[in-house]
Amino acid sequence: MEHHALRIATHEATLEADLRLTGAARGIVLFAHGSGSSRFSPRNREVAEQLNAARLATLLVDLLTADEAAIDERTRQLRFDIGLLADRLVDLTDWLGADERTAGLNVGYFGASTGAGAALAAAARRPETVRAVVSRGGRPDLAGPALAQVRAPTLLIVGGNDGAVIDLNRQALAMLRSEKQLAIVPGATHLFAEAGALDTVSSLAREWLLRHLGEALGRTT
């Protein structure tokens, strides 16, 4: 396992990132955090470790700069700026395709909370590159009309006790035209803090990403 702490320049900002590369990687998963979270999110890092164990590389990035994050803590506005977040995900996706360490890997997205909406909006703009999307407790509805343009197979994972978000995910599912699935984790709330809930999320995400990134590479998993 290779671990690289990076600063990646996008069109509008330089973003802090953690890249983990596995031997004979089956693909790479770009994490889209949301709702005031960061690359240090313990839940997303736990999922990332499970993906790494399955030979999927991961890129965890702070989609906001330190100054922007401080503003967002006061205003809670930037985390809902889906256009801004999607722009940065597109730039990061292009960076993955250009960097020699990751250029040969198919790309998947793992989005959480508002980051899921940004991930789907970005996937719609890079249909030939983004091969799969997974949302954890996400707000895919925030991608709006872009949902109908998404070509990547999309898995929406929601806690069974997260009623309002379940409804929003069902609405988004109806708008998606790609292969799609809604998985409800019984007894789980929004943060999947219940015993075993995050393990279930990791298993569902791993299976989905391996299946679709592996198919794109012509490999079996």
N, C-alpha and C positions, 0 to 999 in steps of 0.2 A: 504494500500500500504506500503510495506517494502522497504526501500532504504539502500543498503549496498555499501560503498566505499571499494574496494578490491585491493589487490596486488596478482596476480595469477602467480605462478611459472610455466613456460613452460620448455621444454628441454633446450632452449637457452637463455631465458631471463625471468625477472619478469615484468609483465605488469600491468599497472594501469587500473582499470575497475570500472564501475558503474552497479550494479545489482539492478533491480527493480522487486519485486515479488508482484503479485496480489493475492487476495483471490480466491481459486478455479480456479487457472490458467489453461487455455486451452492449454498451450504450452509455449515455450520460444523462443525468436528470438535473435540470435547473430548477431550484426551489424559489418560489415566489411567496415571500412572507407578506403579511398584511396586518392591519389593525394595530399598528404600533409595535410590531414584533421586529426581529432582526435575525441575522445569521446565527445568533447565539440561542435562538429559541430551543429549549430543551426537547420539546415535542418533535420539531422538525429534525433536530440532530439525531434523535433516537431513530426516527424513520430512515434517515440517511445512512446510519450505521447498518441497519438491516439491508438496505439496498446495496451498500458496499460489500457486505458478506455474500451477496448473490452476484458479485462481479459487475455491478453497475457503478460507474463513476458518478460523482455528485459535485455540483457547484452551488454553494450556499452564499448568497449575496445580500448585502444591505442595499435595498433599492433606493433608499434615501441617504443623503450625506449626513454627517453629524449635525451640521447647522439646520438642515431641513428636518431632521428627526426632532430637534429641540423645538422648532416651530410647530411641528405636528403634535408634540406633547401638549402644547397650549391650545391649539386650534382644532386638532383632530380632523383636519381637512385634507392633507396630502395623502393620507392613507385611503381616501375615497377618490383620489384623482386618478381614475383608471387610465385615462389617456397618457398621463405622465409615466405611470408604472409600466404600462404596456410598451411605450416607446423604449424604456430602458431594458425591458426584457428582449425586445427585438434586437437592440444593439448588442446585448450579451449573447444572444443566439448567433448573431453574425460573428462575434468575437470567437465563439466556440468553433465555428466553421473555418476560421482563419488561423487559429493557433495550432502549431504543429503537434501539440500534445493531445488535442481533442478533435482535430479536423476530420479524422476518419470515423468518428462515432456518431450514430444516430441520436437525436435529441428527444427527450421527453420533458414534460413540465410537471411539477408537483406544487400546487397552489393551496394556500390556506387562507381562510377568511376572505378579506377583500383582495388578497393576492390571487385568489382563484379566478376572479373576474378579469384581472389584468392578464393572467396566463391565457385565458381563452381568447381575449381580444388580441393578444400577441400571436397566438397560434393561428388565428384567422388570417394574419398578415404574412405568415411564413408557412403556408400549407405544404410546401415541398420539403420542408426541413423538420418541422415538429411532428413526430410520429405518434405521440400519445400524450394524454393529459390526465392527471389525477387531481381531484379536489378533496381536501379534508376540511369538513365543517365550513365549507366555503360559501361565497356569495357569487356564484356563477351568473346570476341574474344581472349583475352589474356590468357584464360585457354587452348587454343590450342587443341591438340588431346584429352585432358581430357573431353572435351565437350561430346564426344560420349559415355563416361562411366558414365555420370550423370544419376541417376535414379530418382532423386527428381523432382516433377513437378516444372517448372521454368517459372516465369513471368518476361519479360523484358519490362521496362517502359522507354520511351524515349520522349523527347520534340519534338514537331512537327517542330520546327525551328532549330533543332540540326542535320542538314543534314548529316554530315560526320559520326556522331555516329549512326544515323539511319541505314546507310549502313552497319556499322560494326555489329550492332545488328542483322540485317537480315542475314548476313553471319553466325553469331553464331547460330541463330535460326535454320538454315538449318542443322547444325552439331549436334544439340541436338536430342537424341533419346527418351527422356522422354516426358511426357505430357508438352506442352509448349504453350506460348502465347506471342505475341508482342503487347503491348498497347502503342499507340502514343497519347500524350496529345497535342491537337491542340493549337498552338500559344505559346507554352512553349519553352524556351531556355534551355541550358545545366544545369543551376542551379535551374530551376523551380521557378525563383524569381517573375514571373508574378502573378497578383492577382488570387487567387484560384487554381493555378497550383499545389502547394504542397498539398493542401487539396485533390485534385484529386489523387495524388500519394498515400497519406495516405489511402484513401478509397479503391483504387485498391489493395494495399498491404494488408490491413486488410481483405478484402474479400478473397483473395487468401490464406493467411496464416490460417485464421480460417477454411476455407473449407478443406484444406489438413491436417493441424495438427489435426483438429477435427475428420476427417475421420480416421486418424491413431489411434486415441484414442477410436474409436467406439462411438463418440458422434455426436450429431447434433448441428448445429450452426445457 
